[in-house]
Amino acid sequence: MERRRFLCPVATEPYIVATGEWRAQRPVTDPKKCVKCATCWLYCPTQSIRHYHTHLGADLQYCKGCGICANECPRHAITMVLEEED
Amino acid sequence: MVVDGNKAAALGAVLSRPIMVAAYPITPQTPLVEYLSQYISDGLLDADLVEVESEHSALSVLHGACLSGARVFTGTSGQGLAFMYEPYIRTASLRLPIVMVIATRDGISPQCVWGGQQDAMGVRDGGWIQIYVEDNQEILDSIIMAYRIGEDPEVLLPVNVCYDGFYLSHMSEAIRIPDQELVDRFLPPYRSTHVRLDPEIPMAVDPLTPGLLFTQYRHGHLEAHEKAKAVIDRVDGEFESIFGRSYGGLIENYRMEDAEIALVAMGSPCGTGKVSVDRAREKGIKVGLVKIRSLRPFPVERLSDSLKKVKAIGVIDKNVCFGWGTGILFVELGSALRGLSIPVLDFIGGLGGSDITFDHFDLAIHKTLMAAEKGAFERVHWFGID
C-alpha cells in the first residue's frame, strides 16, 4: 500500500525508524536459563521484548541495546554482546 | 473611528471571524486581549476565549483548534514571544494558518517594555510569514489579508502582523472600519484540507521525523514561502479592489519613480520617513523610500527591481544584527542586492522606545546623498550615539 503523504509532520500509520541500527551491544538470552518470567518485558523502555518459542528475547529491529534487561534479569540469562563492525 | 493599535488589531480579528482566541491576558501582553474579551462578551465576536497560563500554552491550544479545522487568533509581545519559541516553530512546521499579531518590543534584556523590532525580528527564521506595518489602519487591514494569505492552498503558513510597540500599539489615530459584509466576501470561512484531526482516523502530530522525511518537509516549507510572495502581492490587489486601500504587497515604493537615492525602512518609522522624503523633495533632492512590509518571505526580486537605478541607499534599522555590527535589514538587503556596487549605509535607531525623528531622517538623507556624490561613506551610523 502506498504511504499517505502529508504536507506537514503528521502520521496516520507507523513510519518505521529502525532504532536497532543505533545499537552498540545486543542482548542475547540463554534459553536454558530463561523461565519466561517477563521481567525483561516489564523493564524494556522501548517495548522490544518478544515471546519466542523457547525464551523471551529482544526484537533487534528496535532494541537499542541499553542493557536494562540484562541488568534486571533475576536468572542472569541475558548477556550483552558487542556488535561487530560490518 | 479613533483607536489605538491594539484596538485596531482586535477589530481586525473580530472582522475575520476566528472561532477561538487563546492568549495570555496580562503583561507582557498588551490591552489587545481586554478588547477581544469585551467584544466577545458584548456578542460582537462569536468565539471561545481561552485565557491560558502562559504564551507557550496559548499557541499550543491553538494548534489543537487549528488542527481540528478552526480559524483562530492570538497576539503577544516581547517576553511572551520568547516564551512561545517552541510552539512558534511547531506552528510553522505543522503549516497551520494561524494569525498572531506581535506588538513589537525591544527586548527581554536590557529589561524593556518599550518599542523596538528585536523580538519579532529575532524569530524571523522560525518559519512564519512576517508582515510589518506602518499605521493603525494597516494593522486592521493586514490582519484580514493575513488570513487570506496564510490559508491560501499554495501557502498554508502562519502569519505574524507586527506593529511597533507603543508607537502603534498605544497611540490613537483615525481608521476606517470595513463593512463585515465586504470582509465576508473577501475572506470566506477557513476549510482545512491538508491536515485535520478526526477521531475516525487517529493521527500522530509531529512525531519523531527521520532525516530524509525531515528534509522533504523543510523543502516544502521553503517552497511555500517562495509561493507566498506572489500571493501577498495578489491579495493586496484584491483587497484594494474591494476596500479601496492598497499597501503594495511585499513592499511599498514611495516617490521612487525618479529617485536617485533611496531610504529603506520597515514599520512605523516609514511614516516619519515619507514626510522627510517630501521635505527633501521640496529642496530638490531626488530621494524616495522603499517600505519593506514582508520580512518573511524577503522580497528579493521586488527590492532589486525598485533599487536598481539608485546611486546610494540608506537603510533605517530599528533593530541590531549581532555579529555583523549592523542592523538586520542592512544584512538582508545586502544579500538581496548582490552584485549591485553602490554605497549602502546603515542607520540604527529607535531602540528601546527611543524616537527616530525628522532630524534623524534628514541626517540619513544627507549622508546617503553625500555617499552617492562622493563615494566615501561610513557604513554604520547610530542615531543618538555618533
Interface residues (C-beta under 8 A of the other chain):
Chain A: F6 L7 C8 P9 V10 A11 T12 Y15 V17
Chain B: S93 L94 R95 L96 L156 H194 V195 I201 P202 M203 A204 V205 D206 P207 L208 T209 P210 L213 Y217 G220
